[in-house]
């Protein structure tokens, strides 16, 4: 019984949405351990106190031409991590006739990008049945917000021993998030990166915005958690003009990385066309990020 140590004196007398001392001692002792964690992806990339990796790319792996186009642009800009999802869950079951998940074919295209351009790949795992194929290609496995508490999926992904990005669900407290993270750590995988990606709120300042980026969550998590904390301002705002401000605010708040959605022609993006930055916008944001990260004594990679 590997969890026996944590069961002793376990108390649920005062259940709460906030993190208590009882939680830290008995429920989330691994994720709140004081040991500073560096998540090394490869010899060039690590999420650490000194580095601030930027993960960028389109929402979906729409075509071979698109993913190569974006990868070449990012490589010229010095960005090493390409995101793109071949398996793409949507909030509602209806899909545009233009957009179908590229699935295995999309992963094959990502394999080509790795071979020819040397990019590091981040992609989302939506179901256990796709894990083996995705793990063949992806260097970092992403758990999307809707799967944050899919405990069987978390266990299977943890067992790959690959680096994992765990996204906070938009309705989850930090207690819920760290509880999900604990499941990954209990299964022996410490290559964990936690991602703030926006929460549901009574108002979001704009009718096209679905969520609010919880900037306060970044210092709050870093206060009790020594694992890397990254920010996804694109999914939080759902609105490209706000992404630069939220990105810079995230860096100032102490984040350890960013996920930025970008596309050569955002209006033609087959998923969420309001939120990607175009190449020019991304370039300007990258310049600004380098300036503020310097103040924060971090290096953009």
RAVEN-V9498 format. One record per residue. N is the residue number from 1. RES is the residue in three letters. PHI is phi in whole degrees, 0 to 359 (999 if undefined). PSI is psi in radians with two decimals (NA if undefined). Layout:
# RAVEN-V9498
N,RES,PHI,PSI / N,RES,PHI,PSI
This chain:
# RAVEN-V9498
1,UNK,999,1.63 / 2,UNK,292,-0.31 / 3,UNK,263,0.08 / 4,UNK,303,-0.66 / 5,UNK,302,-0.60 / 6,UNK,268,-0.16 / 7,UNK,278,-0.54 / 8,UNK,302,2.28 / 9,UNK,64,0.29 / 10,UNK,297,2.27 / 11,UNK,235,2.37 / 12,UNK,238,0.52 / 13,UNK,293,-0.58 / 14,UNK,234,1.18 / 15,UNK,298,2.44 / 16,UNK,207,2.83 / 17,UNK,275,-0.26 / 18,UNK,264,2.80 / 19,UNK,275,2.18 / 20,UNK,253,2.96 / 21,UNK,298,-0.65 / 22,UNK,302,-0.75 / 23,UNK,300,-0.86 / 24,UNK,298,-0.65 / 25,UNK,282,-0.74 / 26,UNK,247,-0.40 / 27,UNK,250,-0.61 / 28,UNK,227,0.88 / 29,UNK,289,-0.51 / 30,UNK,284,-0.78 / 31,UNK,287,-0.38 / 32,UNK,258,0.16 / 33,UNK,302,2.50 / 34,UNK,282,-0.11 / 35,UNK,292,2.19 / 36,UNK,290,2.22 / 37,UNK,254,2.27 / 38,UNK,251,2.23 / 39,UNK,259,1.87 / 40,UNK,270,2.17 / 41,UNK,270,-0.82 / 42,UNK,200,-2.95 / 43,UNK,293,-0.31 / 44,UNK,259,-0.40 / 45,UNK,233,2.25 / 46,UNK,213,2.56 / 47,UNK,264,1.90 / 48,UNK,212,-3.07 / 49,UNK,298,-0.54 / 50,UNK,266,-0.39 / 51,UNK,253,2.71 / 52,UNK,224,1.48 / 53,UNK,292,2.50 / 54,UNK,250,2.20 / 55,UNK,258,2.21 / 56,UNK,216,2.72 / 57,UNK,152,-3.14 / 58,UNK,285,2.85 / 59,UNK,295,-0.94 / 60,UNK,247,2.65 / 61,UNK,277,1.49 / 62,UNK,286,-0.66 / 63,UNK,201,2.83 / 64,UNK,296,-0.72 / 65,UNK,299,-0.79 / 66,UNK,297,-0.86 / 67,UNK,292,-0.57 / 68,UNK,288,-0.69 / 69,UNK,302,-0.87 / 70,UNK,294,-0.75 / 71,UNK,298,-0.73 / 72,UNK,296,-0.73 / 73,UNK,297,-0.82 / 74,UNK,296,-0.69 / 75,UNK,298,-0.70 / 76,UNK,297,-0.53 / 77,UNK,274,-0.03 / 78,UNK,85,0.15 / 79,UNK,274,2.29 / 80,UNK,255,-0.26 / 81,UNK,247,2.09 / 82,UNK,255,2.23 / 83,UNK,254,2.62 / 84,UNK,177,2.32 / 85,UNK,252,2.10 / 86,UNK,275,-0.44 / 87,UNK,248,1.99 / 88,UNK,233,1.86 / 89,UNK,284,2.57 / 90,UNK,237,2.71 / 91,UNK,299,-0.69 / 92,UNK,245,2.72 / 93,UNK,284,-0.11 / 94,UNK,267,2.26 / 95,UNK,246,2.54 / 96,UNK,299,2.53 / 97,UNK,298,-0.38 / 98,UNK,284,-0.45 / 99,UNK,245,2.06 / 100,UNK,234,2.54 / 101,UNK,300,2.30 / 102,UNK,277,-0.29 / 103,UNK,46,-2.15 / 104,UNK,299,-0.64 / 105,UNK,296,-0.73 / 106,UNK,298,-0.68 / 107,UNK,293,-0.60 / 108,UNK,298,-0.72 / 109,UNK,296,-0.70 / 110,UNK,295,-0.61 / 111,UNK,300,-0.74 / 112,UNK,296,-0.72 / 113,UNK,300,-0.74 / 114,UNK,297,-0.78 / 115,UNK,293,-0.77 / 116,UNK,272,-0.53 / 117,UNK,241,-0.14 / 118,UNK,71,0.40 / 119,UNK,283,2.60 / 120,UNK,271,2.37 / 121,UNK,250,2.29 / 122,UNK,246,2.24 / 123,UNK,213,2.74 / 124,UNK,273,2.43 / 125,UNK,258,2.08 / 126,UNK,262,-0.53 / 127,UNK,214,2.65 / 128,UNK,302,-0.64 / 129,UNK,295,-0.34 / 130,UNK,264,-0.12 / 131,UNK,299,-0.80 / 132,UNK,302,-0.78 / 133,UNK,293,-0.75 / 134,UNK,295,-0.72 / 135,UNK,294,-0.38 / 136,UNK,296,-0.54 / 137,UNK,252,-0.85 / 138,UNK,291,2.37 / 139,UNK,273,-0.50 / 140,UNK,229,2.25 / 141,UNK,262,2.29 / 142,UNK,255,2.32 / 143,UNK,261,2.00 / 144,UNK,290,2.86 / 145,UNK,302,-0.66 / 146,UNK,289,-0.30 / 147,UNK,256,0.20 / 148,UNK,305,-0.64 / 149,UNK,249,0.42 / 150,UNK,279,1.51 / 151,UNK,294,-0.60 / 152,UNK,293,-0.69 / 153,UNK,294,-0.72 / 154,UNK,301,-0.74 / 155,UNK,296,-0.80 / 156,UNK,295,-0.71 / 157,UNK,291,-0.69 / 158,UNK,302,-0.67 / 159,UNK,290,-0.22 / 160,UNK,287,-0.35 / 161,UNK,66,0.24 / 162,UNK,276,2.74 / 163,UNK,301,2.52 / 164,UNK,231,2.32 / 165,UNK,260,2.08 / 166,UNK,256,1.98 / 167,UNK,271,2.39 / 168,UNK,291,2.34 / 169,UNK,292,2.56 / 170,UNK,290,-0.13 / 171,UNK,244,0.21 / 172,UNK,262,2.46 / 173,UNK,285,2.92 / 174,UNK,295,-0.51 / 175,UNK,297,-0.80 / 176,UNK,299,-0.78 / 177,UNK,299,-0.84 / 178,UNK,290,-0.51 / 179,UNK,296,-0.72 / 180,UNK,295,-0.73 / 181,UNK,299,-0.66 / 182,UNK,300,-0.63 / 183,UNK,300,-0.68 / 184,UNK,292,-0.75 / 185,UNK,291,-0.65 / 186,UNK,299,-0.55 / 187,UNK,274,0.22 / 188,UNK,88,0.27 / 189,UNK,248,1.93 / 190,UNK,261,0.13 / 191,UNK,274,1.09 / 192,UNK,248,2.30 / 193,UNK,236,2.22 / 194,UNK,260,2.38 / 195,UNK,238,2.15 / 196,UNK,275,2.19 / 197,UNK,227,0.32 / 198,UNK,101,2.55 / 199,UNK,236,2.75 / 200,UNK,290,2.52 / 201,UNK,212,2.77 / 202,UNK,302,-0.55 / 203,UNK,218,2.66 / 204,UNK,230,0.30 / 205,UNK,75,-0.25 / 206,UNK,204,2.45 / 207,UNK,296,-0.42 / 208,UNK,275,-0.16 / 209,UNK,273,2.34 / 210,UNK,261,-0.45 / 211,UNK,224,2.96 / 212,UNK,242,2.29 / 213,UNK,289,2.14 / 214,UNK,272,1.43 / 215,UNK,301,-0.64 / 216,UNK,298,-0.44 / 217,UNK,296,-0.49 / 218,UNK,296,-1.00 / 219,UNK,294,-0.53 / 220,UNK,295,-0.76 / 221,UNK,292,-0.72 / 222,UNK,292,-0.36 / 223,UNK,292,-0.55 / 224,UNK,237,-0.07 / 225,UNK,229,2.28 / 226,UNK,260,0.13 / 227,UNK,275,2.72 / 228,UNK,299,2.42 / 229,UNK,243,2.11 / 230,UNK,243,2.95 / 231,UNK,232,2.47 / 232,UNK,240,1.49 / 233,UNK,287,-0.33 / 234,UNK,291,-0.90 / 235,UNK,289,-0.49 / 236,UNK,292,-0.79 / 237,UNK,271,-0.55 / 238,UNK,60,0.39 / 239,UNK,210,1.89 / 240,UNK,307,-0.72 / 241,UNK,299,-0.38 / 242,UNK,270,-0.27 / 243,UNK,301,-0.77 / 244,UNK,301,-0.82 / 245,UNK,298,-0.77 / 246,UNK,291,-0.56 / 247,UNK,295,-0.83 / 248,UNK,294,-0.66 / 249,UNK,295,-0.64 / 250,UNK,295,-0.74 / 251,UNK,297,-0.77 / 252,UNK,297,-0.54 / 253,UNK,282,-0.16 / 254,UNK,107,0.29 / 255,UNK,295,2.79 / 256,UNK,252,0.23 / 257,UNK,168,2.89 / 258,UNK,226,2.60 / 259,UNK,245,2.05 / 260,UNK,242,2.20 / 261,UNK,275,2.26 / 262,UNK,214,2.75 / 263,UNK,203,2.46 / 264,UNK,300,-0.57 / 265,UNK,223,1.47 / 266,UNK,308,-0.69 / 267,UNK,296,-0.34 / 268,UNK,263,0.01 / 269,UNK,299,2.32 / 270,UNK,281,-0.18 / 271,UNK,226,2.27 / 272,UNK,50,1.09 / 273,UNK,290,-0.16 / 274,UNK,278,-0.33 / 275,UNK,256,-0.35 / 276,UNK,288,2.56 / 277,UNK,275,2.59 / 278,UNK,275,3.11 / 279,UNK,298,-0.72 / 280,UNK,294,-0.77 / 281,UNK,297,-0.72 / 282,UNK,296,-0.71 / 283,UNK,298,-0.76 / 284,UNK,295,-0.73 / 285,UNK,296,-0.73 / 286,UNK,300,-0.73 / 287,UNK,299,-0.75 / 288,UNK,293,-0.70 / 289,UNK,299,-0.68 / 290,UNK,297,-0.66 / 291,UNK,293,-0.83 / 292,UNK,285,-0.54 / 293,UNK,293,-0.53 / 294,UNK,297,-0.72 / 295,UNK,298,-0.65 / 296,UNK,276,0.09 / 297,UNK,61,0.73 / 298,UNK,233,2.70 / 299,UNK,248,2.18 / 300,UNK,290,2.23 / 301,UNK,228,NA
